[in-house]
Amino acid sequence: MFRIVTAFFILVLGIASAAPASSNIVGNYRCLSYNVSGGGGSCRLAPPLVLNANGTYRMSSEHGTWRVVGDRVHLSASKIRGPGKLVEDNRIVFEYTYHGWQHIITYGCTDCTSAR
């Protein structure tokens, strides 16, 4: 009986860790705005951030996996941005410093469950 219960918990933990933590943020995110050390504007022509239900993402040529920890979205292949902060479940804000410049980039989901 102990082996069956143990096997069940291992199976459940394996399934839970394979799925993204917050499936309601799955969708296509368009860049809404950017700010670089006080100056900024529109970024509507920037490539979208696509979060897939299977836990993978892509943004232009960048591909990897994503996961949510608390209110942060972590992108595995992102070398510059770091984690983004979830705002109202349909926006992700990345704040980071690059070459001494403070960047704030906001993405909004166009087809997330919470954005409908």
N, C-alpha and C positions, 0 to 999 in steps of 0.2 A: 504494500500500500504506500509506503514512504517513497519508493521509487516512482510510482505513478504520479504522486503529488509533486515530487521534485521535477519530473519531466514536464508536467503541465506548467509549472511556474517558469521553467526555462523557456518553453515554447511561447508563453505569453510575453515574457520579457523580450524575447527575440523579435516578436511581431511588433511590439510597442516601440522598440528602438529603431526599427526599420522605417517607420512612418514618421513624417514631419510632425512636430509638436502641435502645430496649429494649422489645420487643413483649410480654415476659412481665409487664409491669406494667399492661397494658391491662385495664380492668375498672371495677367500681363500688366506690368507697371510702366507707365510713361513718365519721363522726367518732367516735373512741373516747374521747378525753379532751381537755380544754382546761385550761390554767393561765394565769392572768393575774396576774403579779407575786406569785406565791405562793398564790393562791386559785384554786380550780377545781372541776371535777367532770365530770358526764356531759354529753355533747352529742349524745346519740343521736337527738334530734329535728332536728338541723341538716341542711340539704340535703346530699345526697351529692356527691362529686366523681366525675365520670364521665370516664374517659380512653378515648377511642375509638381503634380500630386505625388509622384514617386520619390520626391526628395531631391531631384536634380534641378539645376537652374542654368540659364544662359543669358549672357549680356554681350552682344556682338561676338567676338571670338573667344570670350571667357566662358568656360563651362566648368561646372563642378556640382557639389551638393550643398544644400542649404538645411539649416535647422534653426529652431527658435528656442532660446533659453531666456526665460522671463519675458522681458519686453524687447529683446534684442534678436535680430536676424543675423545669423553668421553664414557667410558665403565662403566655402572652402578654398576657392581659387583666387579670391580677392587679396592682392598683395599690398594695396595702397589704402583702400577705403576702411577696412576694419568692419566691425559689426554696425548694422543700422538699427535705429530705434523705431519700433512699431508705434504709430500714432493713429488712434481711432480705428485700428484693424484694417485700414485701407490705404495707409500711407507709410512709407519707410523713409526715414531721414538719416543720411550718412553725414557725420561730422568728423573731419580728419585734417591733419596738417600734412602738406606735401610741398617740399622745397621751401619751407618757411612760410607758406601761405595757408591760411585757415579756409577750408572748404566746407560748405554746407549744401548738400544736394538732396532735394526732396522728390520722391517718386510716388505717384498715385496710381492705385489699381483701377483699371478700366472695366474689369469683369470679375472681380472677386465677389464672393457671396455677400460680404458685408458692404460692398460698394453698390449693390443693386437696390 
